[in-house]
Amino acid sequence: MPQIAKSETQFDALVIGAGAAGLFYGARAGEAGLRVLVIDHAAKPAEKVRISGGGRCNFTNVHTAPENFICANPHFPKSALARFGPQDFLDRLARHNISWHEKTLGQLFCDGRSGVIIDMLLSELYETGGELRLATLVHGVERTGTGFRVGTSGGTIEAARLVIASGGLSIPKMGATGFAYDIARQFGHAVIEPRPALVPFVLEGREKEDFASISGLACPVRASNDRAAFTEAMLFTHRGLSGPAVLQISSYWAAGEAVTFDLLAGLDAAAALTAFKAEHPRKSLLTALETLLPNRLVALLSARGEIPAVARMADMPHTAIEALVEGLSRWTITPAGTEGWRTAEVTAGGIDTDGLSSKTMESRIVPGLYFIGECVDVTGWLGGYNFQWAWASAHAAARA
Ligand SMILES: Cc1cc2nc3c(=O)[nH]c(=O)nc-3n(C[C@H](O)[C@H](O)[C@H](O)COP(=O)(O)OP(=O)(O)OC[C@H]3O[C@@H](n4cnc5c(N)ncnc54)[C@H](O)[C@@H]3O)c2cc1C
């Protein structure tokens, strides 16, 4: 898409951050008649869109509801999500002939590479008269009588509206910065301590060594704590635990806390073991468990003493079966930590929504200042919810 170089320094809206939220805002505000400039310090726009969803961008989730988001004020995301839902984004894809499919749990992915979403965002920005300047560093932001003055490596820019869309802290090597939080604090906003979310757990010591020996093994589990529960796959890694169930519960985890895994999720394991015992009384407990769990996991749990050595199922009374099932359903691990910003898919925490309008994302402290996308204290579950928040919050701000 050819980009016409302009030297103007005055715009209706200046957007900092050419990611999902910033580019989407640019097009929507352009449609509403605003002259928009989007700037980014990176050399390429929307790099997280490019790598998202394994390269096919899980751009939304058909089941999107406020309950799929973590926010200190759970009511905050409701308004924006209600006014721009998954179908609204699908309508945009249809206009650009972008084909998609549902994978699982309502997760919608592009049929082709995620670059088609970036092309759509850019073409809509340019078609609505917006401008994009990359490799542009921001030196400082100040308020003027009529808006904002922003010093950049490309000169000073003035705009009536300043839209902060510079994302969170995850994956610093892709250019993530705490810029949004710095601006928020500069203008008197509170920031809820950002923390890595949708991130694998790491283990230490004996646990790390033990589970590294089955790295690559996946099994369905129900991961839970007293705040949330997710039934999806868990993956053992050479550092600890990953997979969708683990990423999901990590968003609800605080350092030092234990996580409970039901390794027999969805199975009537007591009935299955009782039936096995009746049919094969001379077979071992390990053989019985191998009908329910991966063999390597059974062997490891046995070696760790988490499964008793019972040579014949005939010697396993019903109470022992029930105790074993209880233990495997409430298998508890206390992670040593997470893999941190290096691999976290998103940032939980961020700009406190108490200081923002839920209808427009505008600052309640500084008129004309907006925060959208991941920098806000709204964090979606795994499965397309974070992009849906980027689109919905951008749409809400552009409608302001
Ligand atoms: C590996 C991975 C896979 C993911 N997959 C999915 C998925 O399939 N589905 C889903 O819903 N979510 C997914 N996410 C999360 C999703 O990518 C983000 O939630 C989303 O991109 C947030 O959009 P945003 O526009 O707020 O921020 P970003 O997309 O992060 O954009 C922020 C932009 O601001 C720029 N910027 C940062 N600091 C500055 C600065 N100081 N000056 C100027 N510019 C700056 C950055 O260069 C970037 O271009 C994934 C994330 C990762 C890391």
The ligand as an SDF file (V2000), in Angstrom:
LIG
                    3D

 53 58  0  0  0  0  0  0  0  0999 V2000
    3.0530  -14.6110   20.7420 C   0  0  0  0  0  0  0  0  0  0  0  0
    1.7240  -13.9150   20.9210 C   0  0  0  0  0  0  0  0  0  0  0  0
    0.5980  -14.4530   20.3340 C   0  0  0  0  0  0  0  0  0  0  0  0
   -0.6540  -13.8530   20.5310 C   0  0  0  0  0  0  0  0  0  0  0  0
   -1.7390  -14.3880   19.9320 N   0  0  0  0  0  0  0  0  0  0  0  0
   -2.9530  -13.8280   20.1380 C   0  0  0  0  0  0  0  0  0  0  0  0
   -4.0960  -14.3480   19.4730 C   0  0  0  0  0  0  0  0  0  0  0  0
   -4.0230  -15.2620   18.6420 O   0  0  0  0  0  0  0  0  0  0  0  0
   -5.3000  -13.7830   19.7700 N   0  0  0  0  0  0  0  0  0  0  0  0
   -5.4280  -12.7220   20.6320 C   0  0  0  0  0  0  0  0  0  0  0  0
   -6.5430  -12.2470   20.8550 O   0  0  0  0  0  0  0  0  0  0  0  0
   -4.3420  -12.1760   21.2040 N   0  0  0  0  0  0  0  0  0  0  0  0
   -3.1250  -12.7020   20.9670 C   0  0  0  0  0  0  0  0  0  0  0  0
   -2.0170  -12.1380   21.5450 N   0  0  0  0  0  0  0  0  0  0  0  0
   -2.1930  -10.8980   22.3250 C   0  0  0  0  0  0  0  0  0  0  0  0
   -2.3440   -9.7200   21.3520 C   0  0  0  0  0  0  0  0  0  0  0  0
   -1.2810   -9.7610   20.4180 O   0  0  0  0  0  0  0  0  0  0  0  0
   -2.3240   -8.3890   22.1010 C   0  0  0  0  0  0  0  0  0  0  0  0
   -3.2480   -8.4110   23.1540 O   0  0  0  0  0  0  0  0  0  0  0  0
   -2.6500   -7.2450   21.1530 C   0  0  0  0  0  0  0  0  0  0  0  0
   -1.6850   -7.2000   20.1300 O   0  0  0  0  0  0  0  0  0  0  0  0
   -2.6930   -5.9140   21.8900 C   0  0  0  0  0  0  0  0  0  0  0  0
   -2.9030   -4.9020   20.9510 O   0  0  0  0  0  0  0  0  0  0  0  0
   -2.3800   -3.4160   21.2360 P   0  0  0  0  0  0  0  0  0  0  0  0
   -2.6000   -2.6840   19.9610 O   0  0  0  0  0  0  0  0  0  0  0  0
   -2.9450   -2.9040   22.4790 O   0  0  0  0  0  0  0  0  0  0  0  0
   -0.8210   -3.5780   21.4900 O   0  0  0  0  0  0  0  0  0  0  0  0
    0.3060   -4.1020   20.4950 P   0  0  0  0  0  0  0  0  0  0  0  0
   -0.2780   -4.9490   19.4440 O   0  0  0  0  0  0  0  0  0  0  0  0
    1.3470   -4.6600   21.3710 O   0  0  0  0  0  0  0  0  0  0  0  0
    0.8300   -2.7790   19.7790 O   0  0  0  0  0  0  0  0  0  0  0  0
    1.5500   -1.8030   20.4810 C   0  0  0  0  0  0  0  0  0  0  0  0
    2.3890   -1.0290   19.4890 C   0  0  0  0  0  0  0  0  0  0  0  0
    2.9730    0.0640   20.1930 O   0  0  0  0  0  0  0  0  0  0  0  0
    4.3240    0.1830   19.8200 C   0  0  0  0  0  0  0  0  0  0  0  0
    5.0580    0.8230   20.9000 N   0  0  0  0  0  0  0  0  0  0  0  0
    5.3920    0.3030   22.1130 C   0  0  0  0  0  0  0  0  0  0  0  0
    6.0960    1.2040   22.8210 N   0  0  0  0  0  0  0  0  0  0  0  0
    6.2060    2.3210   22.0400 C   0  0  0  0  0  0  0  0  0  0  0  0
    6.8430    3.5830   22.2240 C   0  0  0  0  0  0  0  0  0  0  0  0
    7.4870    3.8710   23.3600 N   0  0  0  0  0  0  0  0  0  0  0  0
    6.7690    4.4730   21.2100 N   0  0  0  0  0  0  0  0  0  0  0  0
    6.1240    4.1890   20.0620 C   0  0  0  0  0  0  0  0  0  0  0  0
    5.5190    2.9960   19.8220 N   0  0  0  0  0  0  0  0  0  0  0  0
    5.5480    2.0780   20.8240 C   0  0  0  0  0  0  0  0  0  0  0  0
    4.7810   -1.2500   19.5420 C   0  0  0  0  0  0  0  0  0  0  0  0
    5.8940   -1.2590   18.6680 O   0  0  0  0  0  0  0  0  0  0  0  0
    3.5300   -1.8490   18.9120 C   0  0  0  0  0  0  0  0  0  0  0  0
    3.5380   -1.7330   17.5060 O   0  0  0  0  0  0  0  0  0  0  0  0
   -0.7650  -12.6930   21.3290 C   0  0  0  0  0  0  0  0  0  0  0  0
    0.3930  -12.1320   21.8900 C   0  0  0  0  0  0  0  0  0  0  0  0
    1.6180  -12.7200   21.6860 C   0  0  0  0  0  0  0  0  0  0  0  0
    2.8380  -12.0800   22.2890 C   0  0  0  0  0  0  0  0  0  0  0  0
  1  2  1  0
  2  3  1  0
  2 52  2  0
  3  4  2  0
  4  5  1  0
  4 50  1  0
  5  6  2  0
  6  7  1  0
  6 13  1  0
  7  8  2  0
  7  9  1  0
  9 10  1  0
 10 11  2  0
 10 12  1  0
 12 13  2  0
 13 14  1  0
 14 15  1  0
 14 50  1  0
 15 16  1  0
 16 17  1  0
 16 18  1  0
 18 19  1  0
 18 20  1  0
 20 21  1  0
 20 22  1  0
 22 23  1  0
 23 24  1  0
 24 25  2  0
 24 26  1  0
 24 27  1  0
 27 28  1  0
 28 29  2  0
 28 30  1  0
 28 31  1  0
 31 32  1  0
 32 33  1  0
 33 34  1  0
 33 48  1  0
 34 35  1  0
 35 36  1  0
 35 46  1  0
 36 37  1  0
 36 45  1  0
 37 38  2  0
 38 39  1  0
 39 40  1  0
 39 45  2  0
 40 41  1  0
 40 42  2  0
 42 43  1  0
 43 44  2  0
 44 45  1  0
 46 47  1  0
 46 48  1  0
 48 49  1  0
 50 51  2  0
 51 52  1  0
 52 53  1  0
M  END
$$$$
